[in-house]
Amino acid sequence: MNKNEIVIYDTTLRDGMQGIGVNFSLEDKLQITRQLDSIGVDYIEGGFPLSNEKESLFFESVKKEKLDHGKVVAFGSTRKPGKPASKDNHLQALLKAETETVTIVGKTWK
């Protein structure tokens, strides 16, 4: 990426589902992924693979899609305290999603 390049990262499939009454089906998520890819979105955040069965199925299903441009991204958080990364279910789910890119957020609290 050069300094003048704009990269688009879309969070519709995760953050967009947090609205009241919004609940995408698996097919909805795949169709939205195809549309985002068709308009040139660079990174398509697919959600958190461990959150529920539909999210896990999305990552399995999207591997079969032939996207022209966009890269699907798995979203998750850092490991839980007191547990090594190799034993952390959250991190293992991100690896199992087998996406080229992963977004990891670091949560903090007192």
CNS distance restraints for C-alpha pairs under 8 A (distance, minus, plus):
assign (resid   1 and name CA) (resid   5 and name CA) 6.28 0.50 0.50
assign (resid   7 and name CA) (resid  41 and name CA) 7.89 0.50 0.50
assign (resid   7 and name CA) (resid  42 and name CA) 6.11 0.50 0.50
assign (resid   7 and name CA) (resid  43 and name CA) 7.96 0.50 0.50
assign (resid   8 and name CA) (resid  41 and name CA) 5.46 0.50 0.50
assign (resid   8 and name CA) (resid  42 and name CA) 5.21 0.50 0.50
assign (resid   8 and name CA) (resid  43 and name CA) 6.31 0.50 0.50
assign (resid   9 and name CA) (resid  41 and name CA) 6.72 0.50 0.50
assign (resid   9 and name CA) (resid  42 and name CA) 6.09 0.50 0.50
assign (resid   9 and name CA) (resid  43 and name CA) 4.59 0.50 0.50
assign (resid   9 and name CA) (resid  44 and name CA) 6.10 0.50 0.50
assign (resid   9 and name CA) (resid  45 and name CA) 7.27 0.50 0.50
assign (resid  10 and name CA) (resid  41 and name CA) 7.03 0.50 0.50
assign (resid  10 and name CA) (resid  43 and name CA) 6.17 0.50 0.50
assign (resid  10 and name CA) (resid  44 and name CA) 5.13 0.50 0.50
assign (resid  10 and name CA) (resid  45 and name CA) 6.02 0.50 0.50
assign (resid  11 and name CA) (resid  15 and name CA) 5.40 0.50 0.50
assign (resid  11 and name CA) (resid  16 and name CA) 6.48 0.50 0.50
assign (resid  11 and name CA) (resid  44 and name CA) 6.56 0.50 0.50
assign (resid  11 and name CA) (resid  45 and name CA) 5.13 0.50 0.50
assign (resid  11 and name CA) (resid  46 and name CA) 7.54 0.50 0.50
assign (resid  12 and name CA) (resid  16 and name CA) 4.16 0.50 0.50
assign (resid  12 and name CA) (resid  17 and name CA) 6.91 0.50 0.50
assign (resid  12 and name CA) (resid  45 and name CA) 7.34 0.50 0.50
assign (resid  13 and name CA) (resid  17 and name CA) 6.24 0.50 0.50
assign (resid  13 and name CA) (resid  24 and name CA) 7.98 0.50 0.50
assign (resid  13 and name CA) (resid  29 and name CA) 6.46 0.50 0.50
assign (resid  13 and name CA) (resid  32 and name CA) 7.82 0.50 0.50
assign (resid  13 and name CA) (resid  44 and name CA) 7.78 0.50 0.50
assign (resid  13 and name CA) (resid  45 and name CA) 6.34 0.50 0.50
assign (resid  13 and name CA) (resid  46 and name CA) 5.40 0.50 0.50
assign (resid  13 and name CA) (resid  47 and name CA) 6.10 0.50 0.50
assign (resid  14 and name CA) (resid  18 and name CA) 7.12 0.50 0.50
assign (resid  14 and name CA) (resid  45 and name CA) 6.73 0.50 0.50
assign (resid  14 and name CA) (resid  46 and name CA) 6.26 0.50 0.50
assign (resid  14 and name CA) (resid  47 and name CA) 4.60 0.50 0.50
assign (resid  14 and name CA) (resid  48 and name CA) 7.52 0.50 0.50
assign (resid  16 and name CA) (resid  22 and name CA) 7.76 0.50 0.50
assign (resid  17 and name CA) (resid  22 and name CA) 5.28 0.50 0.50
assign (resid  17 and name CA) (resid  23 and name CA) 5.95 0.50 0.50
assign (resid  17 and name CA) (resid  24 and name CA) 6.99 0.50 0.50
assign (resid  18 and name CA) (resid  22 and name CA) 6.79 0.50 0.50
assign (resid  24 and name CA) (resid  28 and name CA) 5.40 0.50 0.50
assign (resid  24 and name CA) (resid  29 and name CA) 6.11 0.50 0.50
assign (resid  25 and name CA) (resid  29 and name CA) 6.30 0.50 0.50
assign (resid  25 and name CA) (resid  54 and name CA) 7.77 0.50 0.50
assign (resid  26 and name CA) (resid  30 and name CA) 6.37 0.50 0.50
assign (resid  26 and name CA) (resid  54 and name CA) 6.25 0.50 0.50
assign (resid  26 and name CA) (resid  55 and name CA) 7.80 0.50 0.50
assign (resid  26 and name CA) (resid  57 and name CA) 7.55 0.50 0.50
assign (resid  26 and name CA) (resid  58 and name CA) 6.15 0.50 0.50
assign (resid  27 and name CA) (resid  31 and name CA) 6.08 0.50 0.50
assign (resid  28 and name CA) (resid  32 and name CA) 6.06 0.50 0.50
assign (resid  29 and name CA) (resid  33 and name CA) 6.07 0.50 0.50
assign (resid  29 and name CA) (resid  58 and name CA) 7.39 0.50 0.50
assign (resid  30 and name CA) (resid  34 and name CA) 6.27 0.50 0.50
assign (resid  30 and name CA) (resid  58 and name CA) 7.36 0.50 0.50
assign (resid  30 and name CA) (resid  61 and name CA) 7.99 0.50 0.50
assign (resid  30 and name CA) (resid  62 and name CA) 6.74 0.50 0.50
assign (resid  31 and name CA) (resid  35 and name CA) 6.25 0.50 0.50
assign (resid  32 and name CA) (resid  36 and name CA) 6.07 0.50 0.50
assign (resid  33 and name CA) (resid  37 and name CA) 6.12 0.50 0.50
assign (resid  33 and name CA) (resid  44 and name CA) 6.93 0.50 0.50
assign (resid  34 and name CA) (resid  38 and name CA) 6.11 0.50 0.50
assign (resid  34 and name CA) (resid  67 and name CA) 6.97 0.50 0.50
assign (resid  35 and name CA) (resid  39 and name CA) 6.43 0.50 0.50
assign (resid  36 and name CA) (resid  40 and name CA) 6.51 0.50 0.50
assign (resid  36 and name CA) (resid  41 and name CA) 5.46 0.50 0.50
assign (resid  36 and name CA) (resid  44 and name CA) 7.34 0.50 0.50
assign (resid  36 and name CA) (resid  70 and name CA) 7.43 0.50 0.50
assign (resid  37 and name CA) (resid  41 and name CA) 5.46 0.50 0.50
assign (resid  37 and name CA) (resid  42 and name CA) 7.47 0.50 0.50
assign (resid  37 and name CA) (resid  44 and name CA) 7.96 0.50 0.50
assign (resid  37 and name CA) (resid  67 and name CA) 6.27 0.50 0.50
assign (resid  37 and name CA) (resid  68 and name CA) 6.58 0.50 0.50
assign (resid  37 and name CA) (resid  69 and name CA) 5.72 0.50 0.50
assign (resid  37 and name CA) (resid  70 and name CA) 4.88 0.50 0.50
assign (resid  38 and name CA) (resid  68 and name CA) 7.31 0.50 0.50
assign (resid  38 and name CA) (resid  69 and name CA) 7.53 0.50 0.50
assign (resid  40 and name CA) (resid  69 and name CA) 6.12 0.50 0.50
assign (resid  40 and name CA) (resid  70 and name CA) 6.64 0.50 0.50
assign (resid  41 and name CA) (resid  69 and name CA) 7.20 0.50 0.50
assign (resid  41 and name CA) (resid  70 and name CA) 5.55 0.50 0.50
assign (resid  42 and name CA) (resid  69 and name CA) 6.44 0.50 0.50
assign (resid  42 and name CA) (resid  70 and name CA) 4.50 0.50 0.50
assign (resid  42 and name CA) (resid  71 and name CA) 6.13 0.50 0.50
assign (resid  43 and name CA) (resid  70 and name CA) 5.37 0.50 0.50
assign (resid  43 and name CA) (resid  71 and name CA) 4.87 0.50 0.50
assign (resid  43 and name CA) (resid  72 and name CA) 5.90 0.50 0.50
assign (resid  43 and name CA) (resid  73 and name CA) 6.51 0.50 0.50
assign (resid  44 and name CA) (resid  70 and name CA) 6.39 0.50 0.50
assign (resid  44 and name CA) (resid  71 and name CA) 5.97 0.50 0.50
assign (resid  44 and name CA) (resid  72 and name CA) 4.72 0.50 0.50
assign (resid  44 and name CA) (resid  73 and name CA) 5.79 0.50 0.50
assign (resid  45 and name CA) (resid  72 and name CA) 5.79 0.50 0.50
assign (resid  45 and name CA) (resid  73 and name CA) 4.54 0.50 0.50
assign (resid  45 and name CA) (resid  74 and name CA) 6.12 0.50 0.50
assign (resid  45 and name CA) (resid  75 and name CA) 6.70 0.50 0.50
assign (resid  46 and name CA) (resid  55 and name CA) 7.90 0.50 0.50
assign (resid  46 and name CA) (resid  58 and name CA) 7.66 0.50 0.50
assign (resid  46 and name CA) (resid  59 and name CA) 7.44 0.50 0.50
assign (resid  46 and name CA) (resid  72 and name CA) 6.07 0.50 0.50
assign (resid  46 and name CA) (resid  73 and name CA) 5.66 0.50 0.50
assign (resid  46 and name CA) (resid  74 and name CA) 5.69 0.50 0.50
assign (resid  46 and name CA) (resid  75 and name CA) 7.09 0.50 0.50
assign (resid  47 and name CA) (resid  55 and name CA) 6.66 0.50 0.50
assign (resid  47 and name CA) (resid  73 and name CA) 7.63 0.50 0.50
assign (resid  47 and name CA) (resid  74 and name CA) 5.79 0.50 0.50
assign (resid  47 and name CA) (resid  75 and name CA) 5.31 0.50 0.50
assign (resid  47 and name CA) (resid  76 and name CA) 7.89 0.50 0.50
assign (resid  48 and name CA) (resid  55 and name CA) 6.56 0.50 0.50
assign (resid  48 and name CA) (resid  56 and name CA) 7.96 0.50 0.50
assign (resid  48 and name CA) (resid  74 and name CA) 6.01 0.50 0.50
assign (resid  48 and name CA) (resid  75 and name CA) 4.83 0.50 0.50
assign (resid  48 and name CA) (resid  76 and name CA) 5.55 0.50 0.50
assign (resid  48 and name CA) (resid  94 and name CA) 7.65 0.50 0.50
assign (resid  49 and name CA) (resid  55 and name CA) 5.03 0.50 0.50
assign (resid  49 and name CA) (resid  56 and name CA) 4.64 0.50 0.50
assign (resid  49 and name CA) (resid  59 and name CA) 6.96 0.50 0.50
assign (resid  49 and name CA) (resid  74 and name CA) 6.80 0.50 0.50
assign (resid  49 and name CA) (resid  75 and name CA) 7.47 0.50 0.50
assign (resid  49 and name CA) (resid  76 and name CA) 7.98 0.50 0.50
assign (resid  49 and name CA) (resid  93 and name CA) 5.97 0.50 0.50
assign (resid  49 and name CA) (resid  94 and name CA) 6.56 0.50 0.50
assign (resid  49 and name CA) (resid  97 and name CA) 6.70 0.50 0.50
assign (resid  50 and name CA) (resid  55 and name CA) 7.01 0.50 0.50
assign (resid  50 and name CA) (resid  56 and name CA) 6.35 0.50 0.50
assign (resid  50 and name CA) (resid  89 and name CA) 7.92 0.50 0.50
assign (resid  50 and name CA) (resid  90 and name CA) 6.57 0.50 0.50
assign (resid  50 and name CA) (resid  93 and name CA) 5.79 0.50 0.50
assign (resid  50 and name CA) (resid  94 and name CA) 7.93 0.50 0.50
assign (resid  51 and name CA) (resid  55 and name CA) 6.55 0.50 0.50
assign (resid  51 and name CA) (resid  56 and name CA) 7.77 0.50 0.50
assign (resid  52 and name CA) (resid  56 and name CA) 6.51 0.50 0.50
assign (resid  53 and name CA) (resid  57 and name CA) 6.10 0.50 0.50
assign (resid  54 and name CA) (resid  58 and name CA) 6.09 0.50 0.50
assign (resid  55 and name CA) (resid  59 and name CA) 6.66 0.50 0.50
assign (resid  56 and name CA) (resid  60 and name CA) 6.59 0.50 0.50
assign (resid  56 and name CA) (resid  97 and name CA) 7.61 0.50 0.50
assign (resid  57 and name CA) (resid  61 and name CA) 5.96 0.50 0.50
assign (resid  58 and name CA) (resid  62 and name CA) 5.85 0.50 0.50
assign (resid  59 and name CA) (resid  63 and name CA) 6.50 0.50 0.50
assign (resid  59 and name CA) (resid  97 and name CA) 5.62 0.50 0.50
assign (resid  60 and name CA) (resid  64 and name CA) 7.68 0.50 0.50
assign (resid  60 and name CA) (resid  97 and name CA) 7.13 0.50 0.50
assign (resid  61 and name CA) (resid  65 and name CA) 7.31 0.50 0.50
assign (resid  67 and name CA) (resid  71 and name CA) 7.72 0.50 0.50
assign (resid  71 and name CA) (resid  99 and name CA) 7.87 0.50 0.50
assign (resid  71 and name CA) (resid 100 and name CA) 7.22 0.50 0.50
assign (resid  71 and name CA) (resid 101 and name CA) 7.52 0.50 0.50
assign (resid  72 and name CA) (resid  99 and name CA) 6.31 0.50 0.50
assign (resid  72 and name CA) (resid 100 and name CA) 7.51 0.50 0.50
assign (resid  72 and name CA) (resid 101 and name CA) 7.29 0.50 0.50
assign (resid  73 and name CA) (resid  99 and name CA) 5.84 0.50 0.50
assign (resid  73 and name CA) (resid 100 and name CA) 7.10 0.50 0.50
assign (resid  73 and name CA) (resid 101 and name CA) 5.21 0.50 0.50
assign (resid  73 and name CA) (resid 102 and name CA) 5.27 0.50 0.50
assign (resid  73 and name CA) (resid 103 and name CA) 6.79 0.50 0.50
assign (resid  74 and name CA) (resid  94 and name CA) 6.04 0.50 0.50
assign (resid  74 and name CA) (resid  97 and name CA) 6.73 0.50 0.50
assign (resid  74 and name CA) (resid  99 and name CA) 6.36 0.50 0.50
assign (resid  74 and name CA) (resid 101 and name CA) 6.93 0.50 0.50
assign (resid  74 and name CA) (resid 102 and name CA) 4.88 0.50 0.50
assign (resid  74 and name CA) (resid 103 and name CA) 6.25 0.50 0.50
assign (resid  75 and name CA) (resid  94 and name CA) 7.18 0.50 0.50
assign (resid  75 and name CA) (resid 102 and name CA) 5.94 0.50 0.50
assign (resid  75 and name CA) (resid 103 and name CA) 4.83 0.50 0.50
assign (resid  75 and name CA) (resid 104 and name CA) 6.06 0.50 0.50
assign (resid  76 and name CA) (resid  90 and name CA) 6.76 0.50 0.50
assign (resid  76 and name CA) (resid  91 and name CA) 7.39 0.50 0.50
assign (resid  76 and name CA) (resid  94 and name CA) 6.87 0.50 0.50
assign (resid  76 and name CA) (resid 102 and name CA) 7.76 0.50 0.50
assign (resid  76 and name CA) (resid 103 and name CA) 6.34 0.50 0.50
assign (resid  76 and name CA) (resid 104 and name CA) 5.01 0.50 0.50
assign (resid  76 and name CA) (resid 105 and name CA) 6.37 0.50 0.50
assign (resid  77 and name CA) (resid  90 and name CA) 6.98 0.50 0.50
assign (resid  77 and name CA) (resid  91 and name CA) 7.50 0.50 0.50
assign (resid  77 and name CA) (resid 103 and name CA) 7.97 0.50 0.50
assign (resid  77 and name CA) (resid 104 and name CA) 4.80 0.50 0.50
assign (resid  77 and name CA) (resid 105 and name CA) 4.64 0.50 0.50
assign (resid  77 and name CA) (resid 106 and name CA) 5.79 0.50 0.50
assign (resid  77 and name CA) (resid 107 and name CA) 7.08 0.50 0.50
assign (resid  78 and name CA) (resid  90 and name CA) 7.70 0.50 0.50
assign (resid  78 and name CA) (resid  91 and name CA) 7.10 0.50 0.50
assign (resid  78 and name CA) (resid 104 and name CA) 6.19 0.50 0.50
assign (resid  78 and name CA) (resid 105 and name CA) 6.28 0.50 0.50
assign (resid  78 and name CA) (resid 106 and name CA) 5.45 0.50 0.50
assign (resid  78 and name CA) (resid 107 and name CA) 7.37 0.50 0.50
assign (resid  79 and name CA) (resid  83 and name CA) 7.13 0.50 0.50
assign (resid  79 and name CA) (resid  84 and name CA) 7.46 0.50 0.50
assign (resid  79 and name CA) (resid  85 and name CA) 5.93 0.50 0.50
assign (resid  79 and name CA) (resid  88 and name CA) 5.88 0.50 0.50
assign (resid  79 and name CA) (resid  90 and name CA) 6.70 0.50 0.50
assign (resid  79 and name CA) (resid  91 and name CA) 6.38 0.50 0.50
assign (resid  80 and name CA) (resid  88 and name CA) 6.81 0.50 0.50
assign (resid  83 and name CA) (resid  87 and name CA) 6.45 0.50 0.50
assign (resid  83 and name CA) (resid  88 and name CA) 6.32 0.50 0.50
assign (resid  84 and name CA) (resid  88 and name CA) 6.38 0.50 0.50
assign (resid  85 and name CA) (resid  91 and name CA) 6.59 0.50 0.50
assign (resid  85 and name CA) (resid  92 and name CA) 7.92 0.50 0.50
assign (resid  86 and name CA) (resid  91 and name CA) 7.74 0.50 0.50
assign (resid  86 and name CA) (resid  92 and name CA) 7.12 0.50 0.50
assign (resid  87 and name CA) (resid  92 and name CA) 7.44 0.50 0.50
assign (resid  88 and name CA) (resid  92 and name CA) 6.13 0.50 0.50
assign (resid  89 and name CA) (resid  93 and name CA) 6.04 0.50 0.50
assign (resid  90 and name CA) (resid  94 and name CA) 6.53 0.50 0.50
assign (resid  91 and name CA) (resid  95 and name CA) 6.43 0.50 0.50
assign (resid  92 and name CA) (resid  96 and name CA) 6.09 0.50 0.50
assign (resid  93 and name CA) (resid  97 and name CA) 6.24 0.50 0.50
assign (resid  94 and name CA) (resid  98 and name CA) 7.23 0.50 0.50
assign (resid  94 and name CA) (resid  99 and name CA) 7.97 0.50 0.50
assign (resid  94 and name CA) (resid 102 and name CA) 7.02 0.50 0.50
assign (resid  95 and name CA) (resid  99 and name CA) 7.58 0.50 0.50
